[in-house]
């Protein structure tokens, strides 16, 4: 048996055990606004533009 066959058998057996135990998935997290994200994106874009401009010279 090669490694792919062993890996496939292992994944199938672990999946079968998890489903047999009734493992549930958690609920979706509550969403919260992220303040200042636009400023962070703008600052990152400005830094990248400056670096590209400096490297082209």
Secondary structure, DSSP 8 states (H G I E B T S, - for coil): --HHHHHHHHHHHHHHHHHHHT------------TTHHHHHHHHHHHHHHHHHHHH-
